Amino acid sequence: MKIIDYMERYGYEQLTFCSDPASGLRAMVAIHDTTLGPALGGARMFPYPDEEAAITDVLRLARAMTYKAAAAGLNLGGGKAVIWGDPAKDKSEALFRAFGRYLEALGGRYITTEDVGTTTRDMEWISAETAHVTGLPVPLGGSGDPSPATAMGVWRGMKACAAAVWGADSLKGRHVALMGLGKVGAALARHLHGDGARLTVADVNPAALKAAASLGASVVSPQDITSVECDIFAPCALGAVLNDDTIPRLKCRVVAGAANNQLAEERHGDALAQRGILYAPDYVLNGGGLINLSFEPEALKSTGVVTGYNAEAARAKVEGIYGTIERIIALAREGGIPTAQAADKLVEARLASARRVRRLYLE
């Protein structure tokens, strides 16, 4: 890919490469847009097949974080980091501390947190070198693992979709096909079970499937989950699951899940609308974790008011995802456009307004 051309096309500010041979660190930090405040986004550790795959992932994820923060009404920008390595065997304190030193050099323009392949323990190691980290354990003043908040936000947004399609937001008796039972997917499954939904699940992890079976879930293969006849399809694994191959196979009225970048291409939002399937834009629906992290002191610095983490206030803000999804659905219906486009319009209007005041965030 032509990196600079891609960055110019989609409005990126910065892409930083980080290398520390002594610890084995190979990482990239992408800052997409700091119009609203410092970029906040997770550090993903993944064994990418090659450098181009890692660059593509970090750039796409960073841009999604800008939209996620703006849609949630946060004073934060979008960024992401990827650490190129196997989280099962390549982790060390030295590696994460080296990564922390690179973050410190960015001067607060990017704040990191956990993501796929990283944990609160890893954030502790990073915090030894920089204050620009969130998602620390509660005893250290943080909010801990953000995945429960993400799951709650998805659940709330899913209920808003149910109200729009069936006239009531209860999920009792609704059949949900859930793809991916990681930290967020498993927590979402528990919310849905508590709501009385019927579950069909798919994952590659036998332990996760066993836990879901205890909730009465039926199990199918990851290859078959997109073909399950259901009310709601909930993609909660990796991205690009909504594509030319899977969309024709869907047998649902709603797509609402936690995965990032679910649409393989922008046109796939149109394809879902053409099939009469209501799509809850992923960066809005899965914003609960980011919202929760935004209530930690390091993120609150961008507001000019620094206080301790307030779990009650964070939860109330996460529950507001319900109303945001309602507004997007209304905007889509009024304009006769897909919900993916409606969400983008909402975000881009906020960013355009803020750009009249400032462009780059500098601590």
MIMIRO-151814 format. One record per residue (C-alpha): x, y, z; residue number from 1. Coordinates in nm, 4 decimals. Example, Ala and Ser with C-alpha at 12.3 -4.5 7.8 and 13.67 -1.06 7.14 Angstrom:
// residues 2
PT	1.2300	-0.4500	0.7800	1
PT	1.3670	-0.1060	0.7140	2
//
This chain:
// residues 363
PT	0.0000	0.0000	0.0000	1
PT	0.1040	0.3618	-0.0530	2
PT	0.1036	0.4684	0.3098	3
PT	0.1270	0.8454	0.2724	4
PT	-0.1399	0.8505	0.0008	5
PT	-0.3704	0.6456	0.2241	6
PT	-0.3063	0.8750	0.5212	7
PT	-0.3779	1.1862	0.3152	8
PT	-0.6969	1.0364	0.1739	9
PT	-0.8424	0.9564	0.5168	10
PT	-0.7028	1.2455	0.7172	11
PT	-0.4387	1.0820	0.9389	12
PT	-0.2002	1.2981	1.1378	13
PT	0.0810	1.0612	1.2297	14
PT	0.2165	0.7067	1.1995	15
PT	0.5070	0.6169	1.4284	16
PT	0.7223	0.3039	1.4083	17
PT	0.8808	0.1761	1.7317	18
PT	1.1732	-0.0674	1.7446	19
PT	1.3703	-0.1986	2.0410	20
PT	1.5796	-0.5028	1.9423	21
PT	1.6880	-0.5679	2.3009	22
PT	1.3322	-0.6437	2.4126	23
PT	1.2012	-0.7599	2.0755	24
PT	0.9583	-0.4682	2.0463	25
PT	0.8207	-0.3983	1.6999	26
PT	0.5243	-0.1647	1.7217	27
PT	0.3331	0.1029	1.5344	28
PT	0.1236	0.3899	1.6688	29
PT	-0.1285	0.5594	1.4417	30
PT	-0.2862	0.8917	1.5382	31
PT	-0.5809	0.9669	1.3149	32
PT	-0.7390	1.2885	1.4411	33
PT	-0.6882	1.4969	1.7564	34
PT	-0.9395	1.7706	1.6796	35
PT	-1.1454	1.6887	1.9884	36
PT	-0.8577	1.5980	2.2203	37
PT	-0.5751	1.3477	2.2650	38
PT	-0.6048	1.0208	2.0769	39
PT	-0.7174	0.7312	2.2961	40
PT	-0.7110	0.3729	2.1737	41
PT	-0.5902	0.0287	2.2663	42
PT	-0.2574	-0.1411	2.2092	43
PT	-0.3255	-0.4617	2.0183	44
PT	-0.0683	-0.7451	2.0244	45
PT	-0.1038	-0.9817	1.7326	46
PT	0.1232	-1.2079	1.5196	47
PT	0.0596	-1.0345	1.1875	48
PT	0.1704	-1.2271	0.8777	49
PT	0.3666	-0.9296	0.7478	50
PT	0.4359	-0.5602	0.7979	51
PT	0.1687	-0.4444	0.5546	52
PT	-0.1003	-0.6337	0.7467	53
PT	0.0077	-0.4640	1.0695	54
PT	0.0081	-0.1175	0.9099	55
PT	-0.3319	-0.1718	0.7514	56
PT	-0.4788	-0.2843	1.0824	57
PT	-0.3406	0.0005	1.2929	58
PT	-0.4537	0.2638	1.0429	59
PT	-0.8072	0.1283	1.0093	60
PT	-0.8444	0.0885	1.3842	61
PT	-0.7148	0.4395	1.4588	62
PT	-0.9681	0.5989	1.2247	63
PT	-1.2473	0.3937	1.3817	64
PT	-1.1452	0.5278	1.7232	65
PT	-1.1876	0.8875	1.6040	66
PT	-1.5409	0.8100	1.4955	67
PT	-1.6112	0.6117	1.8105	68
PT	-1.5023	0.8935	2.0419	69
PT	-1.6872	1.1599	1.8424	70
PT	-2.0081	0.9554	1.8282	71
PT	-1.9926	0.9050	2.2051	72
PT	-1.9649	1.2800	2.2631	73
PT	-1.6178	1.2514	2.4173	74
PT	-1.3432	1.5154	2.4101	75
PT	-1.0988	1.2633	2.2686	76
PT	-0.9438	1.1858	1.9333	77
PT	-0.8673	0.8561	1.7665	78
PT	-0.5514	0.6496	1.7734	79
PT	-0.4346	0.2920	1.7972	80
PT	-0.1195	0.0922	1.8528	81
PT	-0.0224	-0.2540	1.7362	82
PT	0.2593	-0.4595	1.8786	83
PT	0.3750	-0.7098	1.6201	84
PT	0.4220	-1.0321	1.8142	85
PT	0.2591	-1.3389	1.9643	86
PT	0.0945	-1.2534	2.2983	87
PT	0.1257	-1.6177	2.4043	88
PT	0.5062	-1.6201	2.3922	89
PT	0.6547	-1.2772	2.3160	90
PT	0.5399	-1.0725	2.6158	91
PT	0.7854	-0.9379	2.8718	92
PT	0.8135	-0.6492	3.1124	93
PT	1.1055	-0.5146	2.9088	94
PT	0.8981	-0.5097	2.5896	95
PT	0.6082	-0.3171	2.7411	96
PT	0.8350	-0.0759	2.9224	97
PT	1.0136	-0.0046	2.5943	98
PT	0.6740	0.0590	2.4371	99
PT	0.5906	0.2916	2.7267	100
PT	0.9020	0.4982	2.6581	101
PT	0.7924	0.5505	2.2993	102
PT	0.4491	0.6626	2.4191	103
PT	0.6114	0.9101	2.6576	104
PT	0.8015	1.0559	2.3619	105
PT	0.4676	1.1312	2.1911	106
PT	0.4006	1.3857	2.4643	107
PT	0.0438	1.2888	2.5480	108
PT	-0.0944	1.3016	2.1928	109
PT	-0.1763	0.9314	2.2256	110
PT	-0.3098	0.7521	2.5350	111
PT	-0.3062	0.3742	2.5282	112
PT	-0.5068	0.0988	2.6949	113
PT	-0.5569	-0.2745	2.6580	114
PT	-0.6911	-0.4395	2.3458	115
PT	-0.6811	-0.7782	2.1766	116
PT	-0.3769	-0.9643	2.3088	117
PT	-0.3000	-0.7253	2.5967	118
PT	-0.4150	-0.7064	2.9591	119
PT	-0.4288	-0.4762	3.2589	120
PT	-0.0977	-0.6308	3.3725	121
PT	0.0645	-0.5148	3.0502	122
PT	-0.0747	-0.1662	3.1127	123
PT	0.0947	-0.1701	3.4544	124
PT	0.4315	-0.2333	3.2885	125
PT	0.3678	0.0489	3.0403	126
PT	0.2726	0.2836	3.3234	127
PT	0.6209	0.2435	3.4734	128
PT	0.7482	0.4580	3.1843	129
PT	0.4589	0.6917	3.1026	130
PT	0.1431	0.8355	3.2550	131
PT	-0.0308	0.8233	2.9175	132
PT	-0.2086	0.4940	2.9834	133
PT	-0.5596	0.4001	3.0972	134
PT	-0.7277	0.0715	3.1851	135
PT	-0.5080	0.0193	3.4889	136
PT	-0.6281	-0.2086	3.7686	137
PT	-0.8740	-0.0527	4.0130	138
PT	-0.6264	-0.0597	4.3061	139
PT	-0.3965	0.1615	4.0974	140
PT	-0.6690	0.4189	4.0380	141
PT	-0.7900	0.2865	3.7042	142
PT	-1.1168	0.1328	3.5894	143
PT	-0.9802	-0.2134	3.5169	144
PT	-1.0819	-0.4260	3.2214	145
PT	-1.3025	-0.2179	2.9835	146
PT	-1.4683	-0.5206	2.8211	147
PT	-1.7681	-0.5365	3.0617	148
PT	-1.8523	-0.1756	2.9736	149
PT	-1.8181	-0.2541	2.6031	150
PT	-2.0548	-0.5491	2.6392	151
PT	-2.3095	-0.3420	2.8292	152
PT	-2.3048	-0.0758	2.5580	153
PT	-2.3600	-0.3354	2.2855	154
PT	-2.6486	-0.4825	2.4812	155
PT	-2.8082	-0.1387	2.5287	156
PT	-2.7679	-0.0537	2.1606	157
PT	-2.9103	-0.3896	2.0611	158
PT	-3.2211	-0.3109	2.2655	159
PT	-3.2591	0.0190	2.0799	160
PT	-3.2458	-0.1734	1.7518	161
PT	-3.5104	-0.4148	1.8779	162
PT	-3.7389	-0.1218	1.9613	163
PT	-3.6947	0.0178	1.6096	164
PT	-3.7666	-0.3129	1.4354	165
PT	-4.0202	-0.4843	1.6593	166
PT	-4.1693	-0.1937	1.8550	167
PT	-4.0360	-0.3005	2.1961	168
PT	-3.6841	-0.3113	2.3310	169
PT	-3.7225	-0.6368	2.5214	170
PT	-3.4963	-0.9142	2.3933	171
PT	-3.6973	-1.1864	2.5636	172
PT	-3.7500	-1.4691	2.3174	173
PT	-3.5323	-1.3067	2.0516	174
PT	-3.2864	-1.5406	1.8829	175
PT	-2.9328	-1.3966	1.8772	176
PT	-2.6526	-1.5589	1.6745	177
PT	-2.3338	-1.4511	1.8500	178
PT	-2.0011	-1.4859	1.6694	179
PT	-1.7017	-1.4678	1.9048	180
PT	-1.6907	-1.5389	2.2776	181
PT	-1.3898	-1.3406	2.3879	182
PT	-1.4061	-1.1090	2.6880	183
PT	-1.6719	-0.8875	2.5313	184
PT	-1.8688	-1.1618	2.3563	185
PT	-1.8891	-1.3744	2.6705	186
PT	-2.0080	-1.0784	2.8796	187
PT	-2.2650	-0.9903	2.6122	188
PT	-2.3914	-1.3501	2.6147	189
PT	-2.4587	-1.3185	2.9877	190
PT	-2.6545	-0.9936	2.9363	191
PT	-2.8610	-1.1570	2.6627	192
PT	-2.9275	-1.4687	2.8685	193
PT	-3.0398	-1.2508	3.1581	194
PT	-3.2755	-1.0714	2.9189	195
PT	-3.4346	-1.3995	2.8130	196
PT	-3.2834	-1.4181	2.4643	197
PT	-3.2187	-1.7491	2.2895	198
PT	-2.8536	-1.7920	2.1920	199
PT	-2.6639	-1.9662	1.9151	200
PT	-2.2886	-1.9156	1.9427	201
PT	-1.9654	-1.9849	1.7578	202
PT	-1.6033	-1.9631	1.8682	203
PT	-1.2746	-2.1502	1.8216	204
PT	-1.2174	-2.1753	2.1983	205
PT	-1.3694	-2.4943	2.3511	206
PT	-1.3676	-2.3435	2.7018	207
PT	-1.5656	-2.0419	2.5836	208
PT	-1.8185	-2.2666	2.4117	209
PT	-1.8573	-2.4727	2.7284	210
PT	-1.9298	-2.1597	2.9313	211
PT	-2.1888	-2.0473	2.6745	212
PT	-2.3510	-2.3906	2.6789	213
PT	-2.4135	-2.3404	3.0514	214
PT	-2.6362	-2.0494	2.9473	215
PT	-2.8389	-2.2830	2.7259	216
PT	-2.6718	-2.1687	2.4037	217
PT	-2.6643	-2.3844	2.0938	218
PT	-2.3257	-2.4192	1.9246	219
PT	-2.2403	-2.4048	1.5540	220
PT	-1.9111	-2.3677	1.3688	221
PT	-1.7662	-2.0222	1.2917	222
PT	-1.8243	-2.0982	0.9235	223
PT	-2.1966	-2.1601	0.9803	224
PT	-2.2870	-1.8824	1.2239	225
PT	-2.3589	-1.6251	0.9498	226
PT	-2.6194	-1.8598	0.7990	227
PT	-2.8170	-1.9188	1.1192	228
PT	-3.1809	-1.8115	1.0950	229
PT	-3.2173	-1.5617	1.3775	230
PT	-3.3476	-1.2214	1.4806	231
PT	-3.0105	-1.0585	1.5515	232
PT	-2.6630	-1.1434	1.4257	233
PT	-2.3958	-1.0229	1.6699	234
PT	-2.0402	-1.0251	1.5267	235
PT	-1.8014	-1.0026	1.8233	236
PT	-1.4792	-1.1419	1.6772	237
PT	-1.2387	-0.9713	1.4344	238
PT	-1.3416	-0.7328	1.1559	239
PT	-1.4536	-0.7483	0.7912	240
PT	-1.7128	-1.0174	0.8692	241
PT	-1.9778	-0.8336	0.6644	242
PT	-1.8687	-0.8844	0.3065	243
PT	-1.9743	-1.0082	-0.0358	244
PT	-1.9676	-1.3691	0.0834	245
PT	-2.1495	-1.3386	0.4166	246
PT	-2.4150	-1.0716	0.3577	247
PT	-2.6184	-1.2820	0.1099	248
PT	-2.6216	-1.5652	0.3675	249
PT	-2.7569	-1.3588	0.6573	250
PT	-3.1035	-1.4561	0.7811	251
PT	-3.1661	-1.1847	1.0378	252
PT	-3.3403	-0.8494	1.0801	253
PT	-3.0630	-0.6793	1.2787	254
PT	-2.6814	-0.6846	1.2805	255
PT	-2.5482	-0.5542	1.6106	256
PT	-2.2170	-0.6663	1.7566	257
PT	-1.8953	-0.5631	1.9256	258
PT	-1.6352	-0.6310	1.6557	259
PT	-1.4451	-0.3364	1.5087	260
PT	-1.4595	-0.2594	1.1342	261
PT	-1.7336	-0.5114	1.0627	262
PT	-1.7968	-0.3799	0.7111	263
PT	-1.5280	-0.5100	0.4763	264
PT	-1.5945	-0.2028	0.2598	265
PT	-1.8195	0.1009	0.2991	266
PT	-2.0513	-0.0291	0.0253	267
PT	-2.1436	-0.3245	0.2457	268
PT	-2.3455	-0.0900	0.4657	269
PT	-2.5550	-0.0193	0.1558	270
PT	-2.5824	-0.3928	0.0859	271
PT	-2.7283	-0.4562	0.4310	272
PT	-2.9809	-0.1743	0.3893	273
PT	-3.0847	-0.3088	0.0490	274
PT	-3.1633	-0.6419	0.2141	275
PT	-3.3754	-0.4696	0.4786	276
PT	-3.1308	-0.5511	0.7594	277
PT	-3.0854	-0.2856	1.0267	278
PT	-2.7151	-0.2379	1.0951	279
PT	-2.5995	-0.0821	1.4222	280
PT	-2.2733	0.0952	1.3271	281
PT	-2.0000	-0.0892	1.5140	282
PT	-1.8002	0.2110	1.6314	283
PT	-2.1108	0.3486	1.8018	284
PT	-2.2315	0.0218	1.9483	285
PT	-1.8944	-0.0883	2.0894	286
PT	-1.8037	0.2503	2.2365	287
PT	-1.8772	0.1507	2.5970	288
PT	-1.5206	0.0522	2.6779	289
PT	-1.3841	0.3805	2.5461	290
PT	-1.6501	0.5753	2.7331	291
PT	-1.5571	0.3955	3.0542	292
PT	-1.1869	0.4700	3.0031	293
PT	-1.2641	0.8353	2.9347	294
PT	-1.3585	0.8710	3.3003	295
PT	-1.0065	0.7839	3.4152	296
PT	-0.7820	1.0746	3.5223	297
PT	-0.5371	1.0594	3.2285	298
PT	-0.8191	1.0857	2.9743	299
PT	-1.0009	1.3514	3.1780	300
PT	-0.6988	1.5829	3.1448	301
PT	-0.8272	1.6761	2.7993	302
PT	-1.1399	1.8284	2.9588	303
PT	-0.9365	2.0525	3.1868	304
PT	-1.0925	1.8895	3.4942	305
PT	-0.9124	1.5950	3.6512	306
PT	-1.0983	1.3856	3.9056	307
PT	-1.0832	1.0253	4.0196	308
PT	-1.2588	0.7489	3.8271	309
PT	-1.6355	0.7593	3.8808	310
PT	-1.7914	0.4220	3.8000	311
PT	-2.1501	0.5454	3.8382	312
PT	-2.1007	0.8381	3.5987	313
PT	-1.9227	0.6122	3.3500	314
PT	-2.2060	0.3588	3.3542	315
PT	-2.4654	0.6290	3.2949	316
PT	-2.2689	0.7534	2.9925	317
PT	-2.2368	0.3991	2.8543	318
PT	-2.6118	0.3471	2.8859	319
PT	-2.6513	0.6533	2.6642	320
PT	-2.5481	0.4405	2.3649	321
PT	-2.9164	0.3432	2.3493	322
PT	-3.0116	0.7030	2.2679	323
PT	-2.7282	0.7469	2.0186	324
PT	-2.8430	0.4410	1.8225	325
PT	-3.1990	0.5793	1.8295	326
PT	-3.0774	0.9099	1.6794	327
PT	-2.8813	0.7336	1.4070	328
PT	-3.1786	0.5179	1.3096	329
PT	-3.4011	0.8274	1.2970	330
PT	-3.1463	1.0179	1.0866	331
PT	-3.1178	0.7238	0.8460	332
PT	-3.4937	0.7008	0.8044	333
PT	-3.5352	1.0756	0.7579	334
PT	-3.2628	1.0900	0.4950	335
PT	-3.3377	0.7603	0.3262	336
PT	-2.9779	0.6502	0.3808	337
PT	-2.8132	0.3456	0.5426	338
PT	-2.7396	0.3693	0.9145	339
PT	-2.3656	0.3469	0.8452	340
PT	-2.3850	0.6689	0.6445	341
PT	-2.6074	0.8338	0.9048	342
PT	-2.3547	0.7607	1.1798	343
PT	-2.0709	0.9001	0.9698	344
PT	-2.2681	1.2189	0.9030	345
PT	-2.3306	1.2656	1.2744	346
PT	-1.9613	1.2258	1.3542	347
PT	-1.8303	1.4356	1.0660	348
PT	-2.0625	1.7226	1.1569	349
PT	-1.9217	1.7280	1.5105	350
PT	-1.5625	1.7136	1.3872	351
PT	-1.6212	1.9904	1.1315	352
PT	-1.7680	2.2129	1.4002	353
PT	-1.4752	2.1485	1.6363	354
PT	-1.2173	2.2167	1.3636	355
PT	-1.3303	2.5773	1.3569	356
PT	-1.1834	2.6029	1.7062	357
PT	-0.8680	2.3877	1.6933	358
PT	-0.7031	2.1185	1.4858	359
PT	-0.4115	1.9440	1.6596	360
PT	-0.4065	1.8410	2.0218	361
PT	-0.0897	1.9447	2.2049	362
PT	-0.0594	1.8709	2.5753	363
//
